[in-house]
């Protein structure tokens, strides 16, 4: 099980995700960079795979052959990032 990046709806990642697949709750495309396990901001073209050209619109369906549904869910991911940053700052910025 994974989650839609935008609304957090649980999606069965074992089923094939097609370019035309939509989230049943928010209706947004599922085959997008933000839902891909290879999406990685900071890498070349924000992808861990060796893609031949950048995907400009990362929140619209695309034809990428490397797509693999990761489905972490944007809301949860952002909360986890903020928590990790907070722990990091407490660890390295503590003036005790």
C-alpha positions in Angstrom: 0.0 0.0 0.0 1.1 3.5 -0.8 -0.5 6.9 -0.6 -1.4 9.6 -3.1 1.1 12.4 -2.9 -1.6 15.1 -2.8 -4.4 13.8 -0.6 -2.9 10.8 1.2 -5.5 8.3 0.0 -4.1 4.7 0.3 -3.5 3.2 -3.1 -2.7 -0.4 -3.8 0.7 -0.1 -5.3 0.7 -3.8 -6.4 -1.7 -2.9 -9.2 -0.4 -1.4 -12.4 -0.5 2.4 -12.5 -1.2 3.6 -16.0 -0.7 7.1 -17.4 -4.5 7.5 -17.2 -4.8 6.2 -13.6 -6.4 8.8 -11.2 -6.6 8.9 -7.5 -10.2 7.9 -6.5 -10.4 10.6 -3.9 -8.8 13.8 -5.3 -8.9 12.8 -9.0 -5.2 13.8 -9.6 -3.0 11.7 -11.9 -1.1 8.9 -10.1 1.7 8.3 -12.7 3.6 11.5 -11.7 7.1 12.1 -10.5 5.9 12.9 -7.0 4.5 9.4 -6.7 7.5 7.7 -8.1 10.1 5.9 -5.9 12.9 7.3 -8.1 11.8 11.0 -7.5 14.7 12.7 -5.6 15.0 16.4 -5.5 18.6 17.4 -5.9 19.5 14.6 -8.3 19.9 15.4 -12.0 16.4 16.3 -13.2 15.2 15.2 -9.7 15.4 11.5 -10.6 17.6 8.7 -9.4 17.3 7.0 -12.8 19.3 8.0 -15.8 16.5 9.6 -17.7 17.4 11.1 -21.1 15.4 14.4 -20.6 13.8 16.2 -17.7 10.2 15.9 -16.9 9.1 19.5 -16.6 5.7 19.1 -15.1 6.2 16.7 -12.2 2.6 16.7 -11.0 1.0 15.7 -14.4 0.9 12.2 -15.9 3.9 11.3 -18.0 5.3 8.5 -20.2 8.4 7.7 -18.1 9.4 4.0 -18.5 11.1 4.0 -15.1 8.0 4.9 -13.1 7.5 2.8 -10.0 4.8 3.7 -7.5 6.3 4.7 -4.2 3.3 6.4 -2.8 4.7 7.9 0.4 2.0 10.6 0.5 3.0 14.3 0.5 1.4 15.3 3.8 3.1 12.6 5.7 6.4 13.1 4.0 6.4 16.8 4.8 5.6 16.1 8.4 8.4 13.6 8.6 10.9 16.1 7.0 9.9 18.8 9.5 10.3 16.4 12.4 13.7 15.3 11.2 14.9 18.9 10.7 13.7 19.7 14.2 15.7 16.8 15.7 18.7 17.8 13.6 18.6 21.4 14.7 18.2 20.4 18.4 21.2 18.1 18.1 23.6 20.5 16.3 22.3 23.9 17.5 22.0 23.2 21.1 24.1 25.7 23.1 24.3 23.9 26.4 
